[in-house]
């Protein structure tokens, strides 16, 4: 193929190109990634064509888990009992017997008529919006000292840590479920084979189908960490023509138990294994330290209890603290750490001073 | 803060990570369509479940292009599968289950739509989404290759697409069918007509994104 002279629409019409964007396999990944490297002048066209292909979406009605189960059950029963022919055309006696559903349907019809009218009047008066189906976004944000559990419209449940923010659309589109995360959250993604769940962060995004995983992406930390508990996720770097100078990494697939660390300074990545206790138990209200330095302890407690921790003397102290606290007060935690590390402390409002008496 | 039940569920998942939730344990995942289909015809119920799970949502979303009402769509899909199961022994072979199901459901949905239109209750809820193409605002949060100005133009251009052009984009790009399958879905004479239809739909976009 003479892809060098291809324009945007030529790529879109090319079945091989389309196959790579929508159903990449090892061969097409190797071919196109290498082709991109050897033809930098076509990079922008290709990225644009790719983005267009991926962003194409349709207005649609999407079924939920209940629909899926209900239809399956009826099929297995083998009765075409609710078939539309009977419902709409044939006036069967037992249909009218159920007066309640009749009234509900009638009410539904009237509501839809009114809604249609309202929508018609509104759209007639307003100029066309930028995106055809304007999406409303919801933002949930926790200050220091607060954690929360959030249920998303698709049934996904997540625990949002302190000082973290999640933005998601009021309704996901037919093609994918995308949320934006700052800070830390543990996700239990509702299983949907055909609609990936994407967590978007500053530099990366994580693609999942139905899994549970933890993401820690605090801008002040050195790393973004993605820890996979079950299922499978794909970690992808956000590509943009603007940061071509930045080193890029290939997509990473994580297996259960694995953890990906993305360094925010040099953009390098490292795979390791997560520790369930230190990485994930936060969502159940447990604070866990393993060989933690003073800085780690300080950061975690500050976020957790909304306090500021100041070290008065003892700058050179090397902490190597391990311990586990289940729903305990800051006072109690500091007493226990202080016993091991040998310090006293004072708390005034939101400020804790740690004092070493040598 | 924590719901105790959820907590319990989570524990189970956490301690049995080897049972990964989205990997398909099916024996069918790696098999070709013809083999799966023949298994289904022979009465293999795992083959049926596999097919149902693979296509339920796709068929639903596709049907909603013709009729918006959820209950009616469910009825159509339900009837389709009941018929397939009843006549399974006599079904013809296929190398693309997707094409087979899409063609069947389209026929069914159109019959249903026509019947409703001749009915006195001809109201909005029986209209479909009519293959209206949009650019997913959500998706564009990720890559940001196209500037806002371009997007605005593109979305205007997409509105100019006819229903037929929208439909062709649905098969070719959204459902990732090849030209041969597009031809079958749209009852076209040959593959060349399918290519032409895709080309015409793209011309509308091209003039906005890449004017040269």
Interface residues (C-beta under 8 A of the other chain):
Chain A: X7 X8 X9 X12 X13 X15 X18 X19 X22 X23 X44 X45 X47 X48 X50 X51 X52 X53 X54 X55 X56 X57 X58 X59 X60 X61 X62 X63 X67 X68 X70 X71 X72 X74 X75 X78 X79 X80 X82 X83 X84 X85 X87 X88 X89 X108 X109 X112 X113 X116 X128 X130 X131 X132 X133 X134 X135 X147 X148 X149 X157 X159 X169 X172 X173 X174 X175 X176 X178 X180 X188 X191 X192 X193 X194 X195 X198 X200 X205 X208 X209 X210 X211 X212 X229 X230 X231 X232 X238 X239 X240 X241 X256 X257 X276 X280 X283 X284 X285
Chain B: X1 X2 X3 X6 X7 X10 X13 X14 X16 X17 X18 X19 X20 X21 X22 X23 X52 X53 X54 X56 X57 X58 X60 X61 X64 X65 X68 X70 X71 X72 X73 X74 X75 X76 X77 X78 X79 X81 X82 X85 X86 X112 X115 X116 X119 X121 X123 X124 X125 X129 X131 X132 X133 X134 X135 X136 X137 X138 X139 X140 X141 X142 X143 X144 X145 X146 X148 X151 X152 X155 X156 X158 X159 X166 X169 X170 X172 X173 X174 X176 X178 X179 X195 X198 X199 X202 X203 X205 X206 X209 X210 X212
